[in-house]
Structure formats: structure tokens, C-alpha cells
Amino acid sequence: MTELPRLTSEQHATIKSWLPDAELVADLSWGQMDTAVLHLRTPEGDRIVKAGGAENHHIGREIAAQLGFTGPWVEEGRAARLLQHDDDHQVLLLDYLPGRLVQDTPAEDDPAVYRQAGKMLAMFHAQGARLDDTYEARMNQKMLGWLDRSHRIAPQTVDRLRSILLSAEPEPVVLVPTHGDWHPRNWLIDDGMVRAIDFGRFDWRPAFTDFARLAVRQFRADPALEAAFLEGYGADPRTPELWRMLLLREAIGTAVWAYKVADERFEMEGHRMIENVLRAEIGKGK
């Protein structure tokens, strides 16, 4: 077995026990967090290893998603099958999915891709539902905490954002299993079939939260993509007030997190999102 980058000695030993003859094909890690994503080749076929540090929450979320909710997609060949996992050492082993990322390819502008992605998401969301009276209040409080972190949001803008969060009147919401990062960077396309990757942000949330990443980029650039996505998904789960607050929280989270990881391009997108949210607030006379 070749040496594998980014893994602890314990994680390397775990993978060696699972795949003694594996060879590294590519390091697919994004590099902004301590999550390692490695493409390996074995006599039995290609595999994906994902691993994280002791404080990494993404591996546990991915394992939870794989154990409980990816089954319908796995059966259709739209998600990788979980082969092994080690919770103690924060490492898991998946089948390798063929295909190329949709992001930054012509497929990113293809309504047929979004129609499939919408239909897939509806299938995922339909696997469970629970009413939560405190979710919105918790999320608003979380963003107030994020505004206390280091960032480059202007002080007067911070004051305005705080005012909106503190004046909100949270309402009960229905939570469903969500992917958490549903957009073309986490879709593969292979011979016309859309496949899903990266469940590191899996959690129970309102269904409309899985629309957020798409809304600020792809839907904004081309309304036909939104229409195709909704055709696949079915009824639009977004309601005006809940959607307004989600976009505000997404804007804050993007600007603050991107500053933390020194992703200036993504940080600027967060600032643009904040501007758009506040412009909409002014338009409503608030």
C-alpha cells in the first residue's frame, strides 16, 4: 500500500487493514478544512476514503447520512455505497462513483440536470419529517454568535443584521433529512445521470434550506434552472418570511466562514449576499 496523504497514523493503519493493496490515484481534498478525500485503486475496484480530525463534524454527519438516508439513491446508482466506517478514528470507505463534477462544465447550465437534481432531493426529503418549535430561534441565535467572530462586515451593517435577527418572530418549522450543501459542486454527471456526493453537512433542517446554495448563484443567473429544479422537486417549500431569514443567515455564515478560511472570493460573495438581503429589507420599508 502506498503512503496516503493527510491521514493520521491511526487512520492510515485503518485503511491498510481494509485495503492492504490500495494505491493512491488522486487527492481530491478541497484543502479548506481538515477533511481528506482520497481516490484509491484496489484489485476489487476504485474506492473513496474520507477522513477528518478529532474536531471534524463532517465525517460523523456523512456516516449518519450513509447509514440512514442515502439508500434510495444508492439503489438507483446515484450515491456511493458505504463499505466501512470507523467512528473512533473519523474515517470511512465508499464505493467510487464515476462521472465528472457538474460545476464549471456545460452541465451546470443544463435545465435537465436541475430537473433530475430536484427530483432526487424530493426523494431524499420524503424519508422523514418532524415538527420543531425552536429551530428558527436557535439558528438566529447561532448567527448572532457568528457576528461576534472575526470578519470584515462593516460595523453599521453588523448593527443592522443584529437588529433583524433580534426582531424576528420565529415560527415552528417541519424538519426533514437534508443534504446541506446541495448545488453543482456536489453533483456528478455521468452519461446523463446526476449523482450526489459529500454528505458532510447532512442534518435535519427545513426542506427549503437545500435551495439556498442554488438560489444565490445558479437560480439567480438563470431562472430557467430554478423552474426546471422545481418541476423535478414538486411544490416549492419556500415561504416568504422563513426564506427571508434563511437568506440572511446564509449571507452572514458565508462572509464569516470564508474570512476564517481565507477564501476571499467566497467571502466577497457573502458580502454581496448581505447587500442583497439588506436591499430587499429596505424595499419592504424595514
Secondary structure as UniProt FT lines:
FT   TURN            5..6
FT   HELIX           9..18
FT   TURN            20..21
FT   STRAND          23..27
FT   STRAND          36..42
FT   TURN            43..44
FT   STRAND          45..51
FT   TURN            54..55
FT   HELIX           58..68
FT   HELIX           71..75
FT   TURN            76..77
FT   STRAND          82..86
FT   TURN            87..90
FT   STRAND          91..95
FT   STRAND          100..101
FT   TURN            103..104
FT   HELIX           106..109
FT   HELIX           111..125
FT   TURN            126..127
FT   STRAND          130..132
FT   HELIX           135..146
FT   TURN            147..148
FT   HELIX           155..167
FT   STRAND          173..178
FT   HELIX           184..186
FT   STRAND          187..190
FT   TURN            191..192
FT   STRAND          193..196
FT   TURN            200..201
FT   STRAND          203..206
FT   HELIX           207..211
FT   HELIX           212..216
FT   HELIX           218..221
FT   HELIX           223..233
FT   HELIX           240..260
FT   TURN            261..262
FT   HELIX           264..283
FT   TURN            284..285
//
